[in-house]
Amino acid sequence: MKKYGSALAFGILAGAMVVFPREAAAAALQGLMLFAQSVLPVLGPFMVCMLMLSSRLGGSPPWAAALSWLSGSPGGARMMQLYSLRGKTALRYAAITGTMSPMFFLGTVEQWLGNAGGGWLIFLSHVLGAIASGLCFRGKKEKAEAHPVPTPFFQALRDAAQALLTVALCMMLGCTAAKMAACALPGLSPVWAAALQCGLEVTAGTQALIALHLPHTPALVCAACSFGGLSLLLQNAAFWQESGVGMGKLLLVRLLHGIFSFFVCLLLGG
């Protein structure tokens, strides 16, 4: 059933791209440009550094999870591949490590907000929300088998390049899907259009959400980034599927993260 559902979804998207080819190409280019201008400069070198650190200092899943808060998705999911995690343990760490890079919040989002310190507020709420969502999956502790072999520098480069290519393609796919949905629903209000964009590709969605100047914008941005949308979901699923954490479970994790982060940010003044 899942196979046919995904085939139907991608079939509809492919059909929409045939009907609206110019709009699809423009949306894919928008996703690629956002990646090149707002994600790659802040995430690329940082991810290489985090991969090098995690393979040397990440001697246990909790320590690697803390490092993942610095690397962001899908770097955190990539780091946790150093361990053989299963069951609730895998789900818990999928929740805890499903964060976006602080460089994105402190560089890109803070600039879009035009609010010095706003990036720190959102990032702190984002991490606290991840921890809270992880606590929802506490259970019997399972021993994690570590693979502490240090990653050579050029291997870290290749791993980072593979992860970043996954990010770029997922962003292009998410932007294209959002544009096709907008073409099919031309009467959407700006608020619903931004919500749809956040649900499919969070970087472009965040930019659109901030442009609306809604009340409690930082909390809304925090919730959107914590949920991550389809693009971020796919990026993490590419690494977590080997641990038995499928799309359905990751979706639940992302929803919980978005809800917790929203209320944490509100409590902290967002």
Number of C-alpha atoms within 10 A of each C-alpha: 6 7 7 9 10 11 12 12 11 13 12 14 19 16 13 20 18 12 13 15 14 11 17 25 15 15 22 23 16 17 24 21 16 19 23 13 12 18 21 19 13 19 24 16 13 18 28 21 17 24 29 20 16 25 19 14 15 25 15 17 20 14 12 25 22 16 21 29 23 21 30 23 26 29 31 31 27 22 25 26 15 21 20 17 25 18 15 18 22 21 24 22 26 29 27 27 31 32 30 25 24 23 21 21 26 19 15 18 25 20 14 15 19 11 11 11 12 17 25 15 21 31 26 18 27 33 25 18 28 28 20 18 26 23 14 14 17 12 11 9 9 13 11 15 12 16 14 15 9 16 16 11 13 11 14 19 19 12 18 24 15 12 22 22 15 19 23 23 18 24 32 26 22 29 31 27 27 26 25 24 18 16 16 12 11 10 10 14 10 13 13 13 21 23 19 20 29 29 20 27 28 28 28 21 26 23 19 19 25 18 14 12 11 11 9 13 18 27 25 24 28 33 28 29 29 31 27 30 25 22 26 28 23 22 25 26 23 16 20 25 12 13 19 14 20 15 17 11 15 21 18 15 25 27 19 22 31 25 18 23 33 26 18 23 25 17 11 12 11 20
